[in-house]
Amino acid sequence: MNDMTRLENALDVTEAKISARGVQVFYGDTQAIRDVDVEIADKTVTALIGPSGCGKSTFLRCLNRMNDTIESCRVEGTILLDGEDIYDRRVDPVQLRAKVGMVFQKPNPFPKSIYDNVAYGPRIHGLARTRAELDEIVERALRRAALWTEAKDRLSEPGTGLSGGQQQRLCIARAVATEPEVLLMDEPCSALDPIATAQVEELIDELRQNYSVVIVTHSMQQAARVSQKTAFFHLGNLVEFGETGHIFTNPEDPRTEAYITGRIG
């Protein structure tokens, strides 16, 4: 089976939330990603794995146009969200990022109260007409991020006063408060201890009931635990994409097998 057929077998166009075709990314003259084709399903966790510098985080940042903020960066190809080109000039990147939320590697709460951290996005996008509506949005987001019980009596306290794991869940609450459709996570557990990591992984499994989740992780064990689909990147190429169980137990490409067994990485 050739590479193209294999990729086509893994891509289910009918249920794609995000469809990427021929995506290439350049930083100045340096090409970071080559010809990436991938379909990301709704209400599914898709893991992007591969060695450091292989292009997985660069590709993730294409999905909500975070690369727009890097002057030397150029993105080519097509990325569709629900069939609409997110790089169309008529698309407002700020509105796009309300639909495609992002959680970063290190917890980065704003220097504001827990309440104001979560309320920030809904206020900017005018999602609440009254304080009562805003209260409801904040509570719903904190509940979705499994933080309501710990935070409900200290909403006026600074978000930076929470533990690392709680701060990361606060950032997840902040991301889901604008009712996004897709949630991007760039190594969300790499700065957390094992207990906090387990809590966030459990949360990711719950979040996929409402969102399409795309997670970059350096941990193959984490990818195996939390995702249904896995994409393996190597040297800027998407080498293999498919069901997580299949990728880890019966990879088609020798490079995937070499990475999973620890021979490259």
C-alpha positions in Angstrom: 0.0 0.0 0.0 1.5 3.4 -0.9 1.7 6.4 1.4 -1.2 8.2 -0.3 -3.6 5.3 -0.2 -2.7 4.7 3.5 -3.4 8.3 4.3 -6.7 8.3 2.4 -7.8 5.1 4.3 -7.1 6.9 7.6 -9.0 10.1 6.5 -12.8 10.0 7.0 -13.9 13.1 5.1 -17.5 12.8 6.1 -16.9 13.5 9.8 -14.0 16.0 9.5 -14.2 19.0 11.7 -10.9 20.3 10.4 -9.5 19.4 7.0 -5.9 20.2 6.1 -4.6 19.8 2.6 -1.1 20.5 1.3 -0.1 22.5 4.3 3.4 23.9 4.2 5.0 26.3 6.7 8.1 28.4 6.2 10.0 30.5 8.7 11.9 32.8 6.3 13.7 30.4 4.0 13.5 27.4 6.3 10.7 25.0 5.6 9.2 23.6 8.9 6.3 21.5 7.5 5.9 19.8 4.1 2.6 18.9 2.4 0.6 17.9 5.4 -2.8 16.3 4.6 -5.0 15.4 7.6 -8.6 15.2 8.6 -9.5 15.9 12.3 -12.8 14.5 13.5 -15.3 16.1 15.8 -15.7 15.0 19.4 -12.4 13.1 19.1 -9.0 13.5 20.7 -6.3 13.6 18.0 -2.7 13.4 19.3 0.3 14.8 17.4 3.5 13.0 18.3 7.1 13.0 17.1 10.6 14.0 18.1 11.4 17.6 19.2 11.5 20.0 16.2 9.5 17.7 13.9 6.8 20.3 13.2 3.9 19.1 15.4 3.6 22.4 17.4 4.0 24.4 14.2 1.1 22.5 12.6 -1.0 22.9 15.8 -0.5 26.7 15.7 -1.7 26.7 12.0 -5.1 25.6 13.2 -6.0 28.8 14.9 -3.6 31.1 13.0 -1.3 31.6 15.9 1.6 31.6 13.4 0.2 34.9 12.1 1.9 36.5 15.1 5.4 35.4 13.8 6.6 37.9 11.2 8.8 35.5 9.3 6.2 32.7 9.2 4.4 31.8 5.9 1.6 29.2 5.7 0.6 27.6 2.4 -2.1 25.1 1.5 -5.7 24.9 2.8 -7.2 24.4 6.2 -10.9 24.2 6.4 -13.0 24.4 9.6 -16.5 23.1 8.9 -15.7 23.5 5.2 -14.7 27.2 5.5 -11.1 28.3 4.7 -9.7 29.8 8.0 -7.0 31.6 6.0 -9.6 33.5 3.9 -8.9 37.2 4.1 -12.5 37.8 5.3 -11.9 35.6 8.4 -11.1 37.6 11.6 -8.4 35.7 13.5 -9.8 37.0 16.8 -13.2 35.4 16.1 -11.5 32.3 14.8 -9.6 31.9 18.1 -12.9 32.1 20.0 -14.0 29.0 18.0 -10.6 27.3 18.2 -9.3 27.7 21.8 -5.7 27.1 22.8 -4.0 25.8 26.0 -0.3 26.2 26.2 2.6 24.2 27.6 3.0 26.3 30.8 0.0 27.4 32.7 -0.4 31.1 32.0 -3.2 32.6 34.0 -3.7 36.4 33.6 -2.7 38.5 36.7 -6.4 38.7 37.5 -8.9 37.0 39.8 -10.0 33.4 39.0 -13.4 34.9 38.0 -11.9 37.5 35.7 -9.6 35.0 34.0 -12.6 32.9 32.9 -14.8 35.9 32.2 -12.1 37.6 30.0 -13.1 35.9 26.6 -16.9 36.1 27.1 -16.6 39.9 27.9 -14.4 40.6 24.8 -16.8 38.7 22.5 -20.0 40.1 24.1 -21.3 36.6 25.1 -23.1 37.9 28.3 -25.6 40.7 28.5 -25.9 40.7 32.3 -23.7 39.9 35.3 -26.0 36.9 36.0 -25.3 35.5 32.5 -21.6 36.0 33.0 -21.7 34.2 36.4 -23.4 31.3 34.6 -20.7 31.2 31.9 -17.9 31.3 34.5 -19.5 28.5 36.5 -20.1 26.3 33.5 -16.5 26.8 32.2 -15.0 26.0 35.7 -17.3 22.9 35.9 -16.2 21.7 32.5 -12.5 22.2 33.6 -13.2 20.2 36.8 -12.2 23.2 38.9 -15.5 24.5 40.2 -15.4 22.6 43.6 -11.9 23.9 44.4 -12.5 27.5 43.1 -16.1 28.4 43.9 -15.3 29.9 47.3 -12.2 31.9 46.1 -13.3 33.3 42.7 -12.1 36.8 43.7 -8.6 35.5 44.6 -5.8 35.7 42.0 -5.5 32.9 39.5 -1.8 32.9 40.0 -2.3 31.7 43.6 -3.6 28.3 42.4 -1.3 25.2 42.2 0.3 24.4 38.8 -2.3 21.7 38.0 -5.2 24.0 39.0 -3.7 26.9 37.0 -3.6 24.6 33.9 -7.3 23.7 34.5 -8.1 27.4 34.9 -6.5 28.0 31.5 -8.7 25.2 30.1 -11.7 26.9 31.7 -10.6 30.2 30.1 -10.4 28.5 26.7 -13.8 26.8 26.9 -15.6 29.9 28.3 -16.1 31.3 24.8 -17.8 28.0 23.7 -15.2 27.0 21.2 -15.7 24.0 18.9 -12.1 22.9 18.8 -9.6 22.9 21.7 -5.9 22.9 20.9 -3.4 21.8 23.6 0.3 22.2 23.2 2.0 19.8 25.6 -0.5 20.8 28.4 1.0 18.5 31.0 4.7 18.9 30.5 5.1 21.4 33.4 2.8 19.3 35.8 3.5 16.6 38.3 2.1 13.1 37.8 -1.1 13.7 39.9 -2.0 16.9 38.1 -1.2 15.2 34.8 -3.6 12.4 35.6 -6.3 15.0 36.4 -5.8 16.9 33.2 -5.8 13.6 31.2 -9.1 12.6 32.8 -10.4 16.1 31.9 -9.3 15.8 28.3 -11.3 12.5 28.0 -14.4 14.4 29.3 -13.9 17.4 27.1 -14.1 15.3 23.9 -17.8 14.9 24.5 -18.2 18.5 23.5 -15.1 19.4 21.5 -12.7 18.3 18.9 -9.5 18.2 20.9 -6.0 18.3 19.3 -3.1 17.6 21.6 0.6 17.9 21.0 2.5 15.6 23.4 6.0 14.4 23.8 4.7 11.4 25.8 3.7 8.4 23.8 2.1 6.9 26.9 -0.1 10.0 27.1 -1.0 9.9 23.5 -2.0 6.2 23.9 -4.1 7.0 27.0 -6.0 10.0 25.8 -6.4 9.9 22.0 -8.5 8.1 19.5 -6.4 9.2 16.5 -2.7 9.8 16.3 -0.5 11.7 13.7 3.2 11.0 13.7 5.4 13.8 12.5 9.1 13.4 11.6 11.4 16.1 10.1 8.5 18.2 9.0 6.5 15.4 7.3 3.3 13.8 8.4 4.5 10.2 8.2 1.5 8.3 9.4 -2.0 9.1 10.6 -4.7 6.7 11.9 -6.4 5.0 14.8 -4.2 5.4 17.9 -4.3 1.6 18.7 -3.2 0.8 15.2 -0.4 3.4 15.1 1.0 2.0 18.4 0.6 -1.7 17.8 0.8 -2.1 14.1 2.4 0.9 12.4 2.6 0.9 8.6 5.7 3.0 8.3 9.2 1.8 9.5 9.9 5.4 10.8 6.8 5.2 13.0 7.9 1.9 14.4 11.4 3.1 15.0 10.1 6.1 17.0 7.6 4.1 19.0 10.3 1.5 19.9 12.8 4.3 20.8 15.2 3.8 18.0 14.7 7.4 16.7 13.7 10.4 18.8 
